[in-house]
Amino acid sequence: MKSSDYFEQARMLMPGGVSSPVRAIKPHPFYTKSAQGSRIATVDGEELIDCCMAYGPLILGHAHPLIKEAIATQLGKGWLYGTPCPLEPEYAGMVIRDHPGMEMLRFVSSGSEATMAAIRVARGFSGRPDIVKVEGGFHGAHDGVLVKAGSGATTLGIPDSAGVLADVVAHTWQVPYNDPDALERLLFRHPEIGAFIIEPVPGNIGPVLPEKGYLQEVRRITRAHDVLLIFDEVITGYRIGIGGAQEYYNVRSDLTTLGKIIGGGLPIGAFGGRRDIMERIAPAGPVYQAGTFSGNPLSLAAGMATIQWLHAHRGIYRELDSAGKRIGEAVTGKGGSFVQHGSMFKFFFRTAPPRNYREVKECDTGRFSSFWSAMLKKGIFLPPSQFETNFLSAVHNEADVERISDAYRSCL
């Protein structure tokens, strides 16, 4: 069977034929038969260099032997207990040591669950009902953050999905990225705001880079207004480097959410932060959070093996940054803008690099669609949206980077 055949079956059985909207490539998605290293093999007999990497988690590539071994070892011991296991405090201690602002954490099953819980505990700790997010920032598909982008300097929440109650997102404000003045004005006028959640480097619209001093100013403003700062590092955690964006930019948030890489390719999430905040969570405190699969031993084993590898090979971050820069050199003078942060990169069909969501939305998505299809024909799989970050992994070798660069030159 070909991908088109599988899709015909799937669209009769699953909404849109997919398990997540981003996979709904027209006229139909390709179906993956297997994946190894930097390559995906499709059921149609094609081999693609993968620059999507499952949207970020696979920093060691597909089916890395070390991760396979960790999963296999844990499989022999069981894969779900419903009780605590020794991996939990061992791995929690490792993650906490890598994040100086994090004194306690809790494991959950996804990045979305981590952000939802972090917002809940922020409200429970502060006693204030409202939160702020950045326009275009994605923090999972839960009700309180599915908010339409507005047209002013600050906007109050309007649902961005059917089924989301207006009463829920009425407690969610938005400000533009890279605009600390808008944040300060909003917090000055609305003392009912208790938390600001932000991707320090927005990945679902980018990457879009913080301007010099922006994150430091965000920290100063939130502290001055006694507003909790939540760094959503589901994408940037262990992707920008060990310690994530908060270590790279030397900014300490009150709460942090993690996911993707910390699971080594298996489902996971985590949220953590200051001890006095985290001790408000049940059973220690009144903020309820629970989950059957939280602290799943398979995810912990795969994630811990990944982070141990990164600790033992810290030079990989320099190598990934160098590879990203080489791709950037290939697109010089191609009529758009190339943005890169280590192993995260994107070509925007816009003259200047975007500073925020509104500028990202100015990109020529029609040209991007044609470019994406041309890259796929060249054997390069990029995330199929102008608004999603591309990723490199530790197993993208020199030949891969050269092929990616050549394809960019040709297709642009």
C-alpha positions, 0 to 999 in steps of 0.5 A: 500500500502507498501513502495515499491508500493509507490516508484514504483509510485514515480519513474515514476513521480519524478526523482529517485522517491524522492524529495531529493537525500539523501532519495534514499535508495536502494532498495527503501526508507521506507515511513513514515505514521506519526511521534511522539516524537522520533519515526517514523511509516512507512506505512509497520507497523514498528516503528523506533527510529529516529536518523535522525530527518529530518537531524537536525531541530527537536531538540524537536522531531516530532509533539511537542505539543508546536510547534503544538499549535504555528502553530495552533494559527498562522493558525487561523490568516492566513499563508501567507501575502505578507506583514511584520508581527509583528513576524518578528522583534520580532523573529529577535530580539531574534535571534540577542540577541543570536548571539553577532556578528549578528547586523541585519538579514534577513529571507529567506526560506531555508538554501541554500537560506541563504548561497547563499544570504550571499555569494552575499552580501559578494561579494557586500560589499567587491567588490571582486569576489572570495570566499573560502570554505572548501573541503567537506563543504556543503552550499546548492545546488546552483551553486557557491558552488557545487564544486568538492573536489581537491587533493592539499592543495588548489584547484580551483573550478571544477563543481560537477554537470552537469549544473553548469558553469565552469565560475561560480565555477572558482571563488570558491577556496577550502582548507582542514578543520583544515589546517589554513596554507593552508588558509593563503597561499591561501589568501596571493597569491590571493587578489581577494578573498573576503570571506571564508565560513565554517561550524565551525563543518562540519555536512554533512561529520561528525561531524568533530571537529575543532582542538584546536585553529583552528577556532580562527586562521581562524578568525585571518587570515581572519581579517588580509587579510580583508576577510569576515568570513561567519559561516554556522550554518544551522546545528550547530545553536541552535544545539550545544547550544544557540548562536551556534558554534560561542558562544561555541568556542567564535569566531565572524564571519562577517556573519552567516547563520542559518536554520533548528532548527530556523524553528521548523520543517518548511521551513526557513533560515536566514542570518545576521551579521555586520550592515555595511554589512547587510545595503548593501542589498536592499532596503537599498543598492545595493545587491538584495535579495528577496523572496515571502515566506521570513518571512513566519508567520507559520515558524516564529511562529514554530521557535520562539516557539522552541527557547523560549523552548530552552531558558527555558530549557537550561539544555537540552544541558547537557542532550543531551551531556550526552546521546551522550556520553553514546552511545559512550561508547557502541562502545568502542573497536568496530574497528572504531571511534566515534565522538560526539559534544553534540547531534551530533554523528557518528561512522566512519568506520575508525581507527582514527577520521577524521580531514577533508573531505579527511580522511572521504573519507577513511572510509569503506562505504561498511561496513557502508552500512551493518551496517546501514541495520542491525541497521534499522532491529533493529528499529533504523533509522540513516541517510543512509550515512557514510557522514551525522551526526546523531542527538538526540532530547530532547524527546529521553528518557533513554529507547531510548538511551539504545536501540540505544546503544544496537543496536550499540553494536550488529550491529557493 
